[in-house]
Amino acid sequence: YNNADSFAMAFDAAWKDSDLDNNNNNIEEKIEITFEKIKTHPFLIENPVQSKNLAFFRIKLLGLS
């Protein structure tokens, strides 16, 4: 779906699937790796700035960094 909730769920799943804890990439690079996994998500395509802001929010909220 083309909404923030659907994007957040897809982002969280892709982040967990990416096993990002074991690499030395910074947060921006980790987000780009995760976005590559969900690059066809309609919210990411139509709202790239909001998607990045939401990604930072999710990382901070869930302590993913």
N, C-alpha and C positions, 0 to 999 in steps of 0.2 A: 504494500500500500504506500501511497505517496503522502506519508505523514511522519512527524517526528517520533511518535511512539514506535512505529514499525521500524524506522531507521535505528532507534536506540537498541531495540532487540536484536536487529541484524548486526549492529556494530559490536555489541557485547559478545555475541556468539563468535563473530569473526576474530575479535581480540583474543578470546580464550583459545580459539583454534590455532592461532598464530604462534603460540608458545614464545611470547616476547620477553619473558622474564630472563631467558638465558642468553640474551644478546646485549651488546653495549650501545645500541642505537638510542638517540635521544627521543623525546616524546613526539616531536614532529615526524621523525622517520618511522616510528612505530605506528602513528596514525596513518601515514601514507601506505605502509605495508597492509594495514587492516583495510583501508579504503580500497586497495587493489582487489581484495577478496570480495568486496560487495559493490564493485564499480557499476553494476547494472541496477542498483537500487534506485528507484525513481526519485526519492527525496534527495539523495546524494547528487544525482544528475542535475536536478532542477534548483537545488539550494546548496551549492558547494560551501559557501561561507557559513551559513547556518549549520551545515553538517559538521564543519570543523569546530565551530563553537560548541555544538552539542557533544562532540567527541571529547573535547577538553573537560566539559562539565561532567560527563560520565566517568572519565578517568579520575577526576578529583572526588566525585561523589562516592564512587565504589573503591577508591584507593587502589587503582589498577597500575599506577606508575611504578 
